[in-house]
Amino acid sequence: MYAVDGKNLRGARPSGGQQTQLVCVLDHAHRLILTQTQVIDGTEIAAFITVLDQLPELRGCLITADALHTQTGHASYLAGRGAHYLFTVKDNQPTLRRALTALPWRAAPPAADPGGERSHGRQESRTASVLDLDQRPGHRLFGGAQRAMKLRRRRTDAGTGVTSTETVYAITSLGHRYADTVLLAHWLRSHWQIENSVHWIRDVTFGEDHSQVRTGAGPEVMAALRNTAINISRPAGHTIIAAQRHFSWTASAALDAVTAA
């Protein structure tokens, strides 16, 4: 299972003046960055296929992505490579979102997502419902979509006690034989680990946005080196900060990690 997501390098600007943007693919299970590509002409949507083309085999894989990539062309591409998708649906697809909102959700009893947790000063709980979609010609909502999911998030601020709710919709090409409601909710939630496992580390631990390497291919190369450092550190079981400290104190350990990788 792979997550696809983009990231802006705020300090890097090519000759056109726009920020450099990269799209990468993360392995959900091992939290390793598999590949990366630069966004050309500010079109992250087009980079979705470009970055996945760098992976030789996708057959049987599930690709997760945010609402920007809920595109029929992406669904067709993945189907052609024998892969499946789990896409979030937001207001960039207003017709599809309205159709999902109008589905008979009362017929699908909600299941509690065990991923509810307390973090960042708030308590969060989630419930999810899943419906099989009508596959008759003329009734299909989205290319290859087999099921729709409604995820309701309830957050309570630990300091103020204020509670808010959010409803998120998603679609998937996976049929009911492949995943139940709780598993789909877990996969959708785990997509966002790319923010904590990659983007946050590159920004905060490695100071990527403050890098003085700003022009040409330099930002992309440096991002690839940071990805490599993450990939080398993670299999050893270290947090990234602990790994950097360990390697700085023990140069031979760094060499051993590189050799093992």
C-alpha positions, -999 to +999 in steps of 0.1 A: +000+000+000+015+033-011+006+070-003+011+097-029+014+133-017+031+166-027+052+190-006+063+226-012+099+236-006+092+271+006+128+283+004+135+270-031+123+290-061+133+284-097+137+312-123+099+315-126+096+326-090+073+297-079+081+274-050+097+241-059+072+213-053+080+176-051+057+146-051+068+114-034+055+078-028+056+064+007+052+027+017+025+027+043+038-004+062+075+005+064+072+043+061+099+043+035+101+068+006+101+048-026+105+075-052+101+112-058+096+136-087+095+174-092+063+191-102+066+208-135+046+240-143+029+238-110+007+208-119+008+182-091-020+164-107+001+154-137+030+144-114+008+116-099+013+094-129+049+105-134+060+095-099+042+062-100+057+054-134+090+052-116+078+020-098+082-011-119+053-030-104+019-018-090-002-048-096-023-056-065-012-024-047-036+001-031-027+037-038-040+063-013-041+100-022-059+132-011-087+149-029-065+167-054-058+134-071-094+122-072-093+122-110-109+098-134-076+097-154-057+086-123-083+059-117-079+046-153-041+047-150-042+026-118-067+001-133-044-003-164-015-012-140-036-036-120-037-014-089-065-001-067-072+034-052-086+049-021-093+086-028-107+114-006-135+134-021-138+171-013-151+203-029-128+201-059-152+174-071-185+191-062-208+168-083-192+137-070-193+150-034-230+159-037-237+124-051-219+108-022-237+130+003-270+119-011-263+081-007-286+062+017-261+062+046-287+052+071-287+018+055-250+014+065-245+011+103-215+031+114-185+013+128-161+028+153-126+034+140-102+021+167-077+048+157-093+074+179-067+090+201-056+120+222-029+141+207-021+178+201-043+188+230-075+172+217-094+139+220-105+125+186-130+097+178-141+085+144-170+065+130-171+051+095-198+038+072-193+021+039-218+015+010-214-006-022-220+016-052-244+009-081-224-006-110-251-005-136-242+014-168-252+051-164-253+049-126-216+048-119-203+078-099-166+075-106-143+054-128-139+020-113-154+030-079-168+000-061-175+014-026-180+048-009-171+056+027-184+083+050-160+091+079-172+113+108-146+128+130-154+142+164-128+163+181-129+178+217-103+204+227-088+193+260-083+228+272-116+245+263-139+215+260-152+227+227-163+199+204-163+200+166-173+175+140-161+169+104-175+146+077-151+132+051-161+111+021-139+087+002-142+062-027-123+031-035-120+006-063-118-022-038-148-045-035-163-058-002-142-090-004-110-070+001-116-048+031-142-041+058-153-007+071-127-005+099-098-015+076-108+011+050-110+038+077-076+027+090-061+029+055-075+063+049-062+076+082-028+061+077-024+080+044-017+111+065+013+095+082+032+109+051+029+143+068+045+131+100+068+105+086+083+125+058+072+162+054+074+171+091+108+154+095+123+171+065+109+205+076+117+204+113+145+179+118+164+186+086+154+223+082+145+218+046+125+251+042+156+271+054+180+254+031+203+278+011+202+254-019+175+271-038+180+269-076+183+244-104+181+207-095+197+214-061+165+214-040+153+181-055+187+165-050+189+176-014+154+164-008+164+130-022+194+129+002+171+137+031+148+109+020+177+086+019+187+095+054+152+088+066+151+054+048+185+044+063+175+054+099+140+040+100+147+002+095+171+003+125+142+012+148+155+047+157+135+079+157+151+102+131+165+126+157+180+097+178+195+082+146+212+114+137+227+117+171+238+081+171+254+084+137+271+117+146+287+101+177+295+068+161+307+072+125+312+035+120+275+030+128+265+054+100+288+034+076+273+001+087+237+015+081+246+027+046+262-006+038+232-026+051+208-004+031 
